[in-house]
Amino acid sequence: MTDNQTQANLALFIGETYCEIEVQNLDHQIIFSKEIFLPQITLKNALQTTAAEVLKLGCTIQNVYTVCRYLERLKNFRLGGSVIQVTHKGLENNYMLENTGRFSLAASSLIIAIDAQANMTDLSEYLSTEFDRTRKINPEANKVVMNLDPKQISVAKNKMIQKFFTEKNFKLFFNSTPYDLNSIRQVLLNAGTEGTKEELTKEIQDAFPAAEILFWSQDRFLTEIENYQLYFSADDFLGSTIFADKNSSVDKVIHLDIENWMVLEKSHQSCWDSPWGKIQRSHFRNTPLSLHPLTEILIDENAFLQFSKMPAPSEPGPMTAGRGVKSLILDVFFADLKNQALLNRLFPALQNANIEKKIQSQFKVLEHGQKTESKTLNQSDIKEFIQELIHFDINRLGCSDENSLCTGNMSFLKKEGSKKSNHLKHFRWTEEIFKKVAEVKT
């Protein structure tokens, strides 16, 4: 075999609930492809399986091109539980001043507030004492944010603090503008996300130790990327793919897949209103639809059919995946999912007759559990209502046949036969990743 046949690249999409993997040799031939539902098979196992298959073919992976949406999992949590913050006295919680209702990015008990005017000896002793205190609170803490103004602390003291934590094998993050709330949050988010980023990169490196790992950010693949940028990787990639044609009138994307229903717009927002507070980061405007594919369908205390306010956790997932026990919106479309080749590979349980009976039985329970004096909705009625609501949302958000495309592995949900039915674009993450790679090289 030639070098072009033995050397290969890997395209990797890591979603919140699923991943796509594709390997191509340098002649652009697909030699391996796989889709994984992450609650059932871990990313680590999927990558190790891929590495074994590639090895059998006598190939070596040169580059892993990654688009990431995995960090969506973190948006419902407080972060910073393993992050020590060193800052000036009086600035301990200033990053929370704008909105104390947001999730925390720093554990107040792990903040070391220093007096920059103290002499070196006193500061060193104080730092050591405070560090011992934080170890009693969380002995697993291994990251530190140096939230210090260089105008208020000498270079020597700053270096002493850095050396102290470096010798204790801490990873250091720096913010030199402790009065700028946006920059504080950005650096704290970098630190709080570090563990997840390390886990992802380690699993890729363990499977492909000789490969270079690149993540998509803004409009390109990068080997070095700040952690907070990963929260936009998938939206950046989708937008840069769909909106790349300057002669096109398309300025909106209706994206419908098994973990995300949204409208992405070509227009940008300069500031991210994150779950942890505002952070400066230009990004495509993203509006979630009213319903989520993992929204639960249930009967409330008054015997009326309801949709849950928040989507169900990704684990164990929908009944469609084989392990779920709750009726989720994805399960309503069981028959439609069976007709999609990619989703059949993602959900092998779609071919299981027992799973189909389980889903039908569950919706019969929902139907009979509704209040009898009102119209009861069966599975077909629910399905029609969901599609009507999707159609209402996309019209409400200004989507038309002229200005928008519909993408995603559930794009079949667009309302058929409508005068404003939005035209579809075939979109598969790994396929589009390799197209981007080819664009850069030509």
C-alpha positions as CSV (number, residue, x, y, z in Angstrom):
1,M,0.0,0.0,0.0
2,T,1.1,3.6,-0.6
3,D,1.5,6.2,2.1
4,N,-1.8,7.7,1.0
5,Q,-3.5,4.4,1.8
6,T,-1.7,3.7,5.1
7,Q,-1.9,7.2,6.6
8,A,-5.4,8.5,7.6
9,N,-7.3,11.3,9.4
10,L,-10.2,11.0,11.7
11,A,-13.2,13.3,11.9
12,L,-14.9,13.3,15.3
13,F,-18.2,15.0,16.4
14,I,-18.7,14.7,20.2
15,G,-22.2,15.7,21.1
16,E,-24.0,15.9,24.4
17,T,-25.6,12.5,23.8
18,Y,-24.0,11.0,20.7
19,C,-20.8,11.0,18.6
20,E,-19.9,10.4,15.0
21,I,-16.6,8.9,13.9
22,E,-15.2,8.7,10.4
23,V,-11.8,7.7,9.2
24,Q,-10.5,8.6,5.7
25,N,-7.1,7.8,4.2
26,L,-5.2,10.4,2.3
27,D,-6.9,9.4,-0.9
28,H,-10.2,10.5,0.7
29,Q,-11.5,7.0,0.9
30,I,-13.7,6.2,3.9
31,I,-12.2,3.2,5.7
32,F,-14.2,3.3,8.9
33,S,-17.4,5.0,10.1
34,K,-19.4,4.6,13.3
35,E,-22.2,6.4,15.3
36,I,-22.4,6.0,19.1
37,F,-25.1,6.8,21.6
38,L,-22.9,7.9,24.5
39,P,-25.1,6.8,27.5
40,Q,-24.7,3.2,26.2
41,I,-21.1,3.2,24.9
42,T,-18.5,5.5,26.3
43,L,-16.5,7.8,24.1
44,K,-13.3,6.0,25.4
45,N,-14.6,2.6,24.3
46,A,-15.7,4.0,20.9
47,L,-12.3,5.5,20.2
48,Q,-10.4,2.4,21.4
49,T,-12.6,0.2,19.1
50,T,-11.9,2.6,16.2
51,A,-8.2,2.5,16.9
52,A,-8.2,-1.3,16.8
53,E,-10.1,-1.4,13.5
54,V,-7.8,1.2,11.9
55,L,-4.8,-0.8,13.1
56,K,-6.2,-4.0,11.5
57,L,-6.3,-2.1,8.2
58,G,-2.7,-1.2,8.6
59,C,-3.3,2.5,8.9
60,T,-2.0,5.3,11.2
61,I,-4.1,8.3,12.3
62,Q,-2.3,11.6,11.6
63,N,-4.9,14.2,12.7
64,V,-8.1,14.1,14.7
65,Y,-10.4,16.9,13.6
66,T,-12.9,17.5,16.4
67,V,-16.2,19.5,16.6
68,C,-17.5,19.4,20.2
69,R,-20.9,20.0,21.8
70,Y,-20.2,17.8,24.8
71,L,-19.8,20.7,27.2
72,E,-23.5,21.4,27.0
73,R,-23.7,18.8,29.8
74,L,-22.0,21.4,32.1
75,K,-24.5,24.2,31.7
76,N,-26.8,23.0,34.5
77,F,-24.0,22.9,37.1
78,R,-21.9,25.0,39.4
79,L,-18.2,24.8,38.4
80,G,-15.0,25.6,40.2
81,G,-15.2,23.0,43.0
82,S,-11.6,22.0,42.4
83,V,-10.3,25.5,41.6
84,I,-8.4,27.7,44.1
85,Q,-8.6,31.4,43.3
86,V,-5.9,33.8,44.5
87,T,-7.1,37.4,44.5
88,H,-6.8,40.7,46.3
89,K,-8.6,41.3,49.6
90,G,-12.0,42.8,48.9
91,L,-12.4,41.2,45.5
92,E,-13.3,37.7,46.7
93,N,-16.7,37.4,45.0
94,N,-16.8,40.4,42.6
95,Y,-17.5,38.2,39.5
96,M,-20.9,37.5,41.0
97,L,-21.9,41.2,41.5
98,E,-24.1,41.5,38.4
99,N,-26.4,38.6,39.1
100,T,-26.2,36.4,42.1
101,G,-28.8,34.0,40.7
102,R,-26.4,32.5,38.2
103,F,-24.5,29.3,38.8
104,S,-21.2,29.7,40.7
105,L,-17.8,29.6,39.1
106,A,-15.7,29.6,42.3
107,A,-16.1,27.9,45.6
108,S,-16.0,30.8,48.2
109,S,-14.2,28.4,50.6
110,L,-11.3,28.0,48.1
111,I,-10.6,31.7,47.6
112,I,-7.3,32.9,49.0
113,A,-7.5,36.7,49.4
114,I,-4.1,38.2,49.8
115,D,-2.8,41.6,51.1
116,A,-0.4,42.6,48.3
117,Q,1.3,45.1,50.6
118,A,2.5,42.4,53.0
119,N,6.2,41.7,52.9
120,M,7.5,38.5,51.2
121,T,8.0,36.5,54.4
122,D,4.5,37.3,55.8
123,L,2.9,36.7,52.4
124,S,4.6,33.3,52.0
125,E,3.6,32.2,55.4
126,Y,0.0,33.4,54.8
127,L,-0.2,31.6,51.5
128,S,1.1,28.3,53.0
129,T,-1.4,28.5,55.9
130,E,-4.3,29.3,53.5
131,F,-3.3,26.5,51.2
132,D,-3.4,24.0,54.0
133,R,-6.9,25.3,54.9
134,T,-8.1,24.7,51.3
135,R,-6.6,21.2,51.3
136,K,-8.9,20.3,54.2
137,I,-11.9,21.5,52.2
138,N,-11.0,19.8,48.9
139,P,-7.8,17.8,48.8
140,E,-8.5,17.1,45.1
141,A,-8.2,20.7,44.0
142,N,-5.5,20.9,41.3
143,K,-6.1,24.2,39.5
144,V,-5.6,27.8,40.5
145,V,-6.7,31.1,39.0
146,M,-4.3,34.0,39.6
147,N,-6.8,36.8,39.7
148,L,-4.2,39.6,40.4
149,D,-3.7,43.1,39.1
150,P,0.0,43.6,38.2
151,K,-0.3,47.2,39.2
152,Q,-1.1,46.3,42.7
153,I,1.4,43.5,43.4
154,S,5.1,43.3,42.7
155,V,6.6,41.0,40.1
156,A,8.6,39.2,42.8
157,K,5.5,38.4,44.9
158,N,3.5,37.4,41.8
159,K,6.3,35.0,40.8
160,M,6.6,33.6,44.3
161,I,2.9,32.7,44.3
162,Q,3.1,31.1,40.9
163,K,6.2,29.1,42.0
164,F,4.3,28.0,45.1
165,F,1.5,26.4,43.1
166,T,3.7,25.1,40.3
167,E,5.7,23.2,42.8
168,K,2.5,21.6,44.1
169,N,1.6,20.5,40.5
170,F,-1.3,22.9,40.1
171,K,-2.3,24.1,36.6
172,L,-2.2,27.9,36.6
173,F,-4.7,30.2,34.9
174,F,-4.2,34.0,34.8
175,N,-6.4,37.1,34.8
176,S,-4.6,40.4,35.1
177,T,-7.9,42.5,35.2
178,P,-9.6,41.5,38.5
179,Y,-12.1,44.4,38.1
180,D,-13.3,43.3,34.7
181,L,-16.2,40.9,35.5
182,N,-16.3,39.4,32.0
183,S,-12.6,38.5,32.0
184,I,-12.9,37.0,35.5
185,R,-15.7,34.8,34.5
186,Q,-13.9,33.8,31.3
187,V,-10.8,32.7,33.1
188,L,-12.7,31.0,35.9
189,L,-14.8,29.1,33.2
190,N,-11.5,28.0,31.6
191,A,-10.4,26.6,34.9
192,G,-13.7,25.0,35.8
193,T,-14.0,23.4,32.4
194,E,-10.4,22.1,32.4
195,G,-11.2,18.7,33.9
196,T,-13.7,17.9,31.1
197,K,-11.4,19.2,28.4
198,E,-8.5,17.1,29.8
199,E,-10.7,14.0,29.9
200,L,-11.8,14.4,26.3
201,T,-8.2,15.0,25.0
202,K,-6.8,12.2,27.1
203,E,-9.3,9.7,25.7
204,I,-8.4,10.8,22.1
205,Q,-4.7,10.7,22.9
206,D,-4.9,7.3,24.5
207,A,-6.5,5.8,21.4
208,F,-4.3,7.7,18.9
209,P,-1.1,8.6,20.6
210,A,0.7,9.8,17.4
211,A,-2.1,12.0,16.2
212,E,-2.4,15.7,16.5
213,I,-5.8,16.8,18.0
214,L,-7.5,19.9,16.6
215,F,-10.7,21.5,17.8
216,W,-13.0,23.7,15.7
217,S,-13.3,27.3,17.0
218,Q,-14.7,30.4,15.2
219,D,-13.8,29.5,11.6
220,R,-11.0,27.0,11.7
221,F,-9.4,23.9,13.4
222,L,-6.9,24.8,16.1
223,T,-4.4,22.8,18.1
224,E,-4.6,25.3,21.0
225,I,-7.9,26.5,22.2
226,E,-9.2,28.2,25.4
227,N,-11.6,26.0,27.1
228,Y,-14.5,28.4,27.1
229,Q,-14.4,28.5,23.3
230,L,-15.4,24.8,23.2
231,Y,-18.9,25.8,24.3
232,F,-19.3,27.3,20.8
233,S,-17.5,24.7,18.7
234,A,-20.6,23.0,17.2
235,D,-22.5,26.3,16.5
236,D,-19.4,27.9,15.0
237,F,-18.9,24.9,12.7
238,L,-22.6,24.7,11.7
239,G,-22.8,28.4,11.0
240,S,-19.5,28.6,9.1
241,T,-20.7,25.6,6.9
242,I,-24.1,26.9,6.1
243,F,-23.4,30.6,5.9
244,A,-20.1,30.3,3.9
245,D,-21.7,31.1,0.6
246,K,-21.7,34.9,0.4
247,N,-24.0,34.8,-2.6
248,S,-26.7,32.8,-0.8
249,S,-29.8,34.4,0.7
250,V,-29.8,31.9,3.6
251,D,-29.3,33.6,6.9
252,K,-31.0,31.0,9.2
253,V,-30.5,27.4,9.9
254,I,-33.3,25.2,11.4
255,H,-31.3,22.4,13.1
256,L,-33.2,19.4,14.3
257,D,-31.3,16.4,15.7
258,I,-31.7,13.9,18.5
259,E,-30.2,16.3,21.1
260,N,-30.8,19.8,19.9
261,W,-33.7,21.7,18.2
262,M,-32.8,25.3,17.4
263,V,-32.7,28.1,14.9
264,L,-29.2,29.5,14.3
265,E,-28.9,32.9,12.7
266,K,-26.2,34.4,10.6
267,S,-26.2,37.6,12.7
268,H,-23.8,37.7,15.6
269,Q,-24.1,38.5,19.3
270,S,-21.0,40.0,20.9
271,C,-21.7,38.8,24.4
272,W,-22.6,35.3,25.7
273,D,-25.2,35.3,28.4
274,S,-23.9,32.1,29.9
275,P,-25.4,30.1,32.8
276,W,-22.6,31.6,34.9
277,G,-23.0,35.2,33.9
278,K,-22.1,37.4,30.9
279,I,-18.8,36.6,29.0
280,Q,-17.5,38.4,26.0
281,R,-17.5,36.1,23.0
282,S,-18.9,36.8,19.6
283,H,-21.2,34.0,18.3
284,F,-24.0,33.2,16.0
285,R,-27.4,34.0,17.5
286,N,-29.0,30.7,18.7
287,T,-32.6,30.3,19.7
288,P,-33.8,27.0,21.1
289,L,-37.3,25.8,20.0
290,S,-40.0,25.5,22.6
291,L,-39.6,21.8,22.8
292,H,-36.5,19.6,23.2
293,P,-36.1,16.1,21.8
294,L,-35.7,14.8,25.3
295,T,-38.7,16.7,26.7
296,E,-40.8,14.3,28.8
297,I,-44.5,13.7,28.1
298,L,-46.5,13.1,31.2
299,I,-49.8,13.4,33.0
300,D,-50.0,16.1,35.6
301,E,-51.9,16.0,38.9
302,N,-55.1,17.2,37.2
303,A,-54.9,14.3,34.7
304,F,-54.0,16.6,31.8
305,L,-51.2,15.8,29.3
306,Q,-48.1,18.0,29.8
307,F,-44.6,18.5,28.5
308,S,-41.9,18.8,31.1
309,K,-40.4,22.2,31.6
310,M,-36.8,20.8,31.4
311,P,-35.6,18.0,29.2
312,A,-34.9,14.6,30.8
313,P,-31.2,13.8,31.5
314,S,-29.3,12.2,28.6
315,E,-28.9,9.0,30.7
316,P,-30.5,6.5,30.4
317,G,-32.0,8.3,27.4
318,P,-35.2,7.6,25.5
319,M,-37.0,4.3,25.3
320,T,-36.0,4.3,21.6
321,A,-32.4,3.7,22.8
322,G,-33.5,0.5,24.7
323,R,-33.0,1.5,28.3
324,G,-35.2,4.5,29.0
325,V,-38.4,4.3,31.1
326,K,-39.9,7.7,30.5
327,S,-42.0,8.8,27.5
328,L,-39.8,11.4,25.7
329,I,-40.6,13.3,22.5
330,L,-38.0,11.2,20.6
331,D,-40.1,8.1,21.4
332,V,-43.2,9.7,19.7
333,F,-41.3,9.4,16.4
334,F,-40.2,5.8,16.8
335,A,-41.6,4.8,13.4
336,D,-39.9,7.7,11.6
337,L,-36.6,7.1,13.3
338,K,-36.7,3.5,12.0
339,N,-36.6,4.9,8.4
340,Q,-33.4,6.8,9.0
341,A,-30.2,4.8,8.2
342,L,-28.0,6.9,10.5
343,L,-30.4,6.7,13.4
344,N,-30.8,2.9,13.0
345,R,-27.0,2.7,13.5
346,L,-27.2,5.0,16.5
347,F,-30.2,3.2,18.0
348,P,-30.0,-0.6,17.2
349,A,-33.0,-1.1,19.5
350,L,-35.2,0.5,16.8
351,Q,-35.3,-3.0,15.2
352,N,-36.4,-4.6,18.5
353,A,-40.1,-5.5,18.3
354,N,-40.3,-5.6,22.1
355,I,-39.1,-2.0,22.4
356,E,-41.7,-0.9,19.9
357,K,-44.4,-2.6,21.9
358,K,-43.1,-1.0,25.1
359,I,-43.3,2.4,23.6
360,Q,-46.8,1.8,22.2
361,S,-48.0,0.5,25.6
362,Q,-46.5,3.6,27.3
363,F,-48.4,6.0,25.1
364,K,-51.6,3.9,25.7
365,V,-51.1,4.5,29.4
366,L,-50.7,8.3,28.7
367,E,-53.8,8.3,26.5
368,H,-56.0,6.5,29.1
369,G,-54.7,8.5,32.0
370,Q,-56.0,11.8,30.6
371,K,-59.1,13.5,32.0
372,T,-62.1,11.9,30.3
373,E,-64.3,15.1,29.9
374,S,-61.6,16.6,27.7
375,K,-60.3,15.3,24.3
376,T,-57.7,12.6,25.0
377,L,-54.6,12.7,22.8
378,N,-53.2,9.5,21.5
379,Q,-49.6,9.0,20.1
380,S,-50.6,10.2,16.6
381,D,-52.3,13.3,18.0
382,I,-49.2,14.1,20.1
383,K,-47.0,13.7,17.1
384,E,-49.1,16.0,15.0
385,F,-49.2,18.6,17.8
386,I,-45.4,18.5,18.2
387,Q,-44.9,19.1,14.4
388,E,-47.4,22.0,14.5
389,L,-45.5,23.5,17.4
390,I,-42.2,23.2,15.5
391,H,-43.8,24.8,12.5
392,F,-45.1,27.6,14.7
393,D,-41.7,28.2,16.2
394,I,-39.8,28.4,12.9
395,N,-42.3,30.8,11.5
396,R,-42.2,32.9,14.7
397,L,-38.4,33.1,14.3
398,G,-38.7,34.5,10.8
399,C,-37.7,31.3,8.9
400,S,-39.0,31.0,5.3
401,D,-38.2,29.0,2.2
402,E,-36.1,31.8,0.9
403,N,-33.9,32.6,3.9
404,S,-33.4,29.3,5.7
405,L,-32.2,25.7,5.5
406,C,-33.2,22.7,7.6
407,T,-30.5,20.3,8.8
408,G,-29.9,17.6,11.3
409,N,-30.6,13.9,11.7
410,M,-34.3,14.7,12.6
411,S,-34.9,17.2,9.8
412,F,-37.7,15.0,8.6
413,L,-39.8,16.8,11.3
414,K,-40.2,19.9,9.3
415,K,-43.9,20.3,8.4
416,E,-44.5,18.5,5.1
417,G,-46.7,20.1,2.4
418,S,-46.5,23.6,3.9
419,K,-46.3,26.6,1.6
420,K,-43.3,27.6,3.6
421,S,-41.7,24.2,4.0
422,N,-38.0,24.9,4.5
423,H,-35.7,23.2,2.1
424,L,-33.5,20.5,3.5
425,K,-29.7,20.3,3.4
426,H,-28.1,16.9,3.9
427,F,-25.8,17.4,6.9
428,R,-23.6,14.8,8.6
429,W,-21.0,16.2,11.0
430,T,-18.1,14.0,10.0
431,E,-18.8,14.4,6.3
432,E,-18.8,18.2,6.7
433,I,-15.6,18.1,8.8
434,F,-13.7,16.4,6.0
435,K,-15.1,19.0,3.5
436,K,-13.7,21.8,5.7
437,V,-10.3,20.0,5.9
438,A,-10.2,19.7,2.2
439,E,-11.1,23.4,1.8
440,V,-8.1,24.4,3.9
441,K,-5.7,22.2,2.0
442,T,-6.8,23.4,-1.5
